[in-house]
């Protein structure tokens, strides 16, 4: 079987969609709650921490983009005055 033939039978999977700001914020709230209220095994706590860092990055990126849009709108409004 050639590589081309094999590729035909390989299932196509795409990564899950990136969570939005609200989803990430809610996930962070849940993660923080779990880390604060439970005695977790170290591995599970580390996994939750890693997930939290990923959600923080999504939130920071969204806030940075939004800040840029707001600044552009303010400049446009000031230029019209």
C-alpha positions as CSV (number, residue, x, y, z in Angstrom):
1,X,0.0,0.0,0.0
2,X,1.4,3.4,-0.9
3,X,1.4,6.4,1.3
4,X,-1.2,8.1,-0.9
5,X,-3.5,5.0,-0.5
6,X,-2.9,4.9,3.2
7,X,-3.8,8.6,3.6
8,X,-7.2,7.9,2.1
9,X,-8.1,5.6,5.0
10,X,-6.8,7.9,7.7
11,X,-9.6,9.6,9.6
12,X,-9.5,13.4,9.3
13,X,-9.6,15.1,12.6
14,X,-9.4,18.8,13.3
15,X,-8.5,20.3,16.6
16,X,-11.4,21.4,18.8
17,X,-12.4,25.0,18.4
18,X,-10.6,27.6,20.5
19,X,-12.7,28.7,23.4
20,X,-14.0,32.3,23.4
21,X,-13.5,34.9,26.1
22,X,-16.6,34.1,28.1
23,X,-15.9,30.3,27.9
24,X,-12.3,30.8,29.1
25,X,-13.4,33.1,31.9
26,X,-16.0,30.6,33.1
27,X,-13.4,27.8,32.8
28,X,-10.9,29.8,34.9
29,X,-13.5,30.4,37.5
30,X,-14.2,26.7,37.8
31,X,-10.5,25.8,37.8
32,X,-9.7,28.3,40.5
33,X,-12.6,27.0,42.6
34,X,-11.4,23.4,42.2
35,X,-7.9,24.3,43.1
36,X,-9.0,26.3,46.2
37,X,-11.6,23.9,47.6
38,X,-10.2,20.5,47.0
39,X,-7.2,18.6,48.0
40,X,-6.1,17.3,44.6
41,X,-3.3,15.0,43.6
42,X,-0.3,16.9,42.4
43,X,-0.7,15.7,38.8
44,X,-4.3,16.8,38.6
45,X,-3.5,20.2,40.2
46,X,-0.7,20.7,37.6
47,X,-3.1,19.7,34.7
48,X,-5.7,22.2,36.0
49,X,-3.0,24.9,36.3
50,X,-1.9,24.3,32.7
51,X,-5.4,24.5,31.5
52,X,-5.8,27.7,33.5
53,X,-2.7,29.2,31.8
54,X,-4.2,28.4,28.4
55,X,-7.5,30.1,29.3
56,X,-5.6,33.1,30.6
57,X,-3.8,33.5,27.3
58,X,-7.1,33.4,25.4
59,X,-8.5,36.1,27.7
60,X,-5.4,38.3,27.5
61,X,-5.4,38.0,23.7
62,X,-9.0,38.9,23.4
63,X,-8.6,41.9,25.8
64,X,-5.6,43.1,23.9
65,X,-7.5,42.9,20.6
66,X,-10.5,44.7,22.1
67,X,-8.4,47.4,23.6
68,X,-6.9,48.1,20.1
69,X,-10.4,48.3,18.6
70,X,-11.5,50.7,21.3
71,X,-8.4,52.9,20.8
72,X,-9.1,53.0,17.0
73,X,-12.7,54.0,17.6
74,X,-11.7,56.8,20.0
75,X,-9.1,58.1,17.5
76,X,-11.8,58.1,14.8
77,X,-14.2,60.0,17.1
78,X,-11.5,62.5,18.0
79,X,-10.6,63.1,14.4
80,X,-14.3,63.8,13.5
81,X,-14.5,66.5,16.2
